[in-house]
Amino acid sequence: MIDIIFYFGQEIMIVRIEGKRMMFSHTGVTGSFSPLGRLRLNKNGVIREFPDLINEEDWQKIAIERMDEHLSKMKSENEVCEYAQSELKKYGYVPKMIKKDGFRPMMLSK
């Protein structure tokens, strides 16, 4: 299990990776983790990644299925971790700490 702590302005988000599953939590809300299927996606962001979904009614469901499929092709937790960091950095999230297998969190370099 890997936890990555991201900052986005004043907001703190934690991405938990267990095997090839990715879950998300915003501190201060409930402290619980939500799987991809429970996320509220922004249609403009989804269309930017998947332009073919512009006229689909089930755009959110299809986008989540594609993401699950993409994650299932990855070989390890570390590969999923690197993918999460690179994708979230594009949208302004700054990775600050990483915690692997229950050990103490380590600061990530800039």
Secondary structure, DSSP 8 states (H G I E B T S, - for coil): -EEEEEEETTEEEEEEEETTEEEEEETTTTS--EEGGG----HHHHHHH-GGGTT-TTHHHHHHHHHHHHHHT--SHHHHHHHHHHHHHHTT-EEEEEEETTS--EE---
